[in-house]
Amino acid sequence: MMAELKSHGYEGPYYLQKFVETRHNIANMDKPKNEFDESRLDDTLQIVWR
């Protein structure tokens, strides 16, 4: 996705949100089954975690 944004001239920050498991959430989602490897992200844009 970052490459697509850059190809259209976007130079701003790229916002990503981490899932936080709680007892109550919108869809009663459980903790993700797979781990997310942040080291595999393209770093051509500034990544801002929320």
TILO-647816 format. One record per atom (N, C-alpha, C): residue number from 1; residue in three letters; y, z, x. Coordinates in steps of 0.001 Angstrom, whole numbers, padded with zeros to 6 digits. Atoms other than C-alpha are relative to their C-alpha. Layout:
BEGIN
@pos NUM code ALA Y Y Z Z X X
...
This chain:
BEGIN
@pos 1 code MET Y -001195 Z 000000 X 000827
@pos 1 code MET Y 000000 Z 000000 X 000000
@pos 1 code MET Y 001257 Z 000000 X 000870
@pos 2 code MET Y -001181 Z -000038 X -000877
@pos 2 code MET Y 002388 Z 000786 X 002843
@pos 2 code MET Y 000313 Z -001384 X 000554
@pos 3 code ALA Y -000218 Z 001350 X -000526
@pos 3 code ALA Y 001890 Z -002690 X 004296
@pos 3 code ALA Y 000653 Z -000890 X -001052
@pos 4 code GLU Y -000584 Z 000792 X 001093
@pos 4 code GLU Y 002695 Z -004238 X 000907
@pos 4 code GLU Y 001475 Z 000345 X -000192
@pos 5 code LEU Y -001400 Z -000417 X 000132
@pos 5 code LEU Y 005892 Z -002191 X 000590
@pos 5 code LEU Y 000843 Z -000552 X 001137
@pos 6 code LYS Y -000748 Z 000511 X -001152
@pos 6 code LYS Y 006974 Z -003150 X 004112
@pos 6 code LYS Y 000201 Z -001507 X -000091
@pos 7 code SER Y -000116 Z 001464 X 000100
@pos 7 code SER Y 006286 Z -006842 X 003413
@pos 7 code SER Y 001100 Z -000413 X -000971
@pos 8 code HIS Y -001081 Z 000254 X 000947
@pos 8 code HIS Y 008860 Z -006597 X 000603
@pos 8 code HIS Y 001316 Z 000619 X 000454
@pos 9 code GLY Y -001238 Z -000506 X -000573
@pos 9 code GLY Y 011439 Z -005004 X 002878
@pos 9 code GLY Y 000250 Z 001485 X -000170
@pos 10 code TYR Y -000202 Z -001437 X 000193
@pos 10 code TYR Y 010943 Z -001350 X 001958
@pos 10 code TYR Y -000067 Z 000727 X 001338
@pos 11 code GLU Y -000057 Z -000749 X -001257
@pos 11 code GLU Y 011903 Z 000976 X 004813
@pos 11 code GLU Y 000100 Z 001510 X -000225
@pos 12 code GLY Y -000159 Z -001419 X 000316
@pos 12 code GLY Y 012142 Z 004341 X 003022
@pos 12 code GLY Y -001283 Z 000786 X 000179
@pos 13 code PRO Y 001196 Z -000836 X -000134
@pos 13 code PRO Y 009698 Z 007228 X 002956
@pos 13 code PRO Y -001077 Z -000379 X -001014
@pos 14 code TYR Y 001160 Z 000245 X 000849
@pos 14 code TYR Y 006225 Z 006856 X 001463
@pos 14 code TYR Y -000506 Z 001372 X -000447
@pos 15 code TYR Y 000339 Z -001318 X 000529
@pos 15 code TYR Y 005452 Z 009818 X -000800
@pos 15 code TYR Y -001457 Z 000044 X -000441
@pos 16 code LEU Y 001375 Z -000243 X 000412
@pos 16 code LEU Y 001906 Z 011125 X -001195
@pos 16 code LEU Y -000106 Z 001422 X -000519
@pos 17 code GLN Y 000171 Z -001329 X 000566
@pos 17 code GLN Y 000831 Z 014044 X -003304
@pos 17 code GLN Y -001439 Z 000458 X 000188
@pos 18 code LYS Y 001323 Z -000581 X -000165
@pos 18 code LYS Y -002077 Z 016275 X -002418
@pos 18 code LYS Y -000406 Z 000681 X -001304
@pos 19 code PHE Y 000534 Z -000651 X 001182
@pos 19 code PHE Y -004288 Z 017479 X -005244
@pos 19 code PHE Y -000209 Z 001475 X 000313
@pos 20 code VAL Y 000182 Z -001440 X -000149
@pos 20 code VAL Y -004207 Z 021233 X -005661
@pos 20 code VAL Y -000867 Z 000468 X -001156
@pos 21 code GLU Y 000901 Z -000468 X 001041
@pos 21 code GLU Y -007154 Z 022680 X -007540
@pos 21 code GLU Y 000524 Z 001303 X -000608
@pos 22 code THR Y -000404 Z -001201 X 000723
@pos 22 code THR Y -006140 Z 025204 X -010170
@pos 22 code THR Y -000968 Z 000206 X -001161
@pos 23 code ARG Y 000883 Z -000254 X 001145
@pos 23 code ARG Y -007925 Z 026807 X -013116
@pos 23 code ARG Y 000333 Z -000921 X -001164
@pos 24 code HIS Y -000433 Z 000850 X 001110
@pos 24 code HIS Y -005884 Z 024706 X -015543
@pos 24 code HIS Y 000846 Z -001139 X 000553
@pos 25 code ASN Y -000809 Z 001155 X -000364
@pos 25 code ASN Y -004621 Z 021179 X -014920
@pos 25 code ASN Y -000115 Z -001031 X -001115
@pos 26 code ILE Y -000130 Z 000967 X 001094
@pos 26 code ILE Y -003879 Z 018104 X -017023
@pos 26 code ILE Y -001342 Z -000484 X -000542
@pos 27 code ALA Y 001279 Z 000547 X 000465
@pos 27 code ALA Y -007416 Z 016695 X -017165
@pos 27 code ALA Y -001174 Z 000909 X 000346
@pos 28 code ASN Y 001043 Z -000922 X -000444
@pos 28 code ASN Y -009345 Z 019805 X -016087
@pos 28 code ASN Y -000801 Z -000588 X 001159
@pos 29 code MET Y 000621 Z 000634 X -001155
@pos 29 code MET Y -010051 Z 018006 X -012832
@pos 29 code MET Y -000529 Z 001061 X 000960
@pos 30 code ASP Y 000581 Z -000869 X -001014
@pos 30 code ASP Y -012317 Z 019654 X -010285
@pos 30 code ASP Y 000484 Z -000426 X 001378
@pos 31 code LYS Y -000315 Z 000333 X -001386
@pos 31 code LYS Y -011868 Z 019698 X -006532
@pos 31 code LYS Y -000620 Z -001357 X 000339
@pos 32 code PRO Y 000555 Z 001309 X -000364
@pos 32 code PRO Y -012349 Z 016169 X -005075
@pos 32 code PRO Y -001335 Z 000145 X 000736
@pos 33 code LYS Y 001313 Z -000023 X -000655
@pos 33 code LYS Y -015907 Z 015406 X -003925
@pos 33 code LYS Y 000091 Z -000477 X 001447
@pos 34 code ASN Y -000154 Z 000550 X -001348
@pos 34 code ASN Y -014744 Z 013469 X -000851
@pos 34 code ASN Y 001241 Z 000573 X 000665
@pos 35 code GLU Y -001154 Z -000468 X -000768
@pos 35 code GLU Y -012431 Z 014698 X 001869
@pos 35 code GLU Y 000933 Z -001174 X 000270
@pos 36 code PHE Y -001005 Z 001021 X -000278
@pos 36 code PHE Y -009212 Z 012779 X 002547
@pos 36 code PHE Y 000384 Z 000106 X 001467
@pos 37 code ASP Y -000270 Z 000010 X -001436
@pos 37 code ASP Y -008797 Z 011807 X 006219
@pos 37 code ASP Y 001405 Z -000548 X 000253
@pos 38 code GLU Y -001401 Z 000392 X -000210
@pos 38 code GLU Y -005033 Z 011769 X 006861
@pos 38 code GLU Y 000198 Z -000824 X 001267
@pos 39 code SER Y -000150 Z 000733 X -001264
@pos 39 code SER Y -005567 Z 010353 X 010365
@pos 39 code SER Y -000211 Z -001501 X -000179
@pos 40 code ARG Y 000250 Z 001431 X 000235
@pos 40 code ARG Y -006602 Z 007007 X 008839
@pos 40 code ARG Y 001184 Z -000720 X -000638
@pos 41 code LEU Y -001169 Z 000604 X 000636
@pos 41 code LEU Y -003187 Z 006419 X 007251
@pos 41 code LEU Y 000810 Z -000827 X 000994
@pos 42 code ASP Y -000914 Z 000842 X -000767
@pos 42 code ASP Y -000948 Z 003649 X 008535
@pos 42 code ASP Y 001306 Z 000772 X 000158
@pos 43 code ASP Y -001233 Z -000793 X -000218
@pos 43 code ASP Y 002136 Z 005253 X 010099
@pos 43 code ASP Y 001234 Z -000869 X 000185
@pos 44 code THR Y -001158 Z 000880 X -000148
@pos 44 code THR Y 004534 Z 002319 X 009816
@pos 44 code THR Y 001184 Z 000459 X -000845
@pos 45 code LEU Y -001066 Z -000609 X 000797
@pos 45 code LEU Y 006532 Z 004239 X 007183
@pos 45 code LEU Y -000106 Z 001509 X 000158
@pos 46 code GLN Y 000020 Z -001461 X -000032
@pos 46 code GLN Y 007504 Z 007901 X 007168
@pos 46 code GLN Y -000813 Z 000490 X -001205
@pos 47 code ILE Y 000806 Z -000548 X 001085
@pos 47 code ILE Y 004898 Z 009782 X 005124
@pos 47 code ILE Y 000557 Z 001373 X -000347
@pos 48 code VAL Y -000490 Z -001270 X 000492
@pos 48 code VAL Y 006237 Z 012632 X 003001
@pos 48 code VAL Y -001043 Z 000563 X -000953
@pos 49 code TRP Y 001014 Z -000645 X 000838
@pos 49 code TRP Y 003637 Z 015005 X 001549
@pos 49 code TRP Y 000666 Z 000869 X -001040
@pos 50 code ARG Y -000518 Z -000841 X 001086
@pos 50 code ARG Y 004333 Z 016672 X -001782
@pos 50 code ARG Y -001090 Z 000947 X -000427
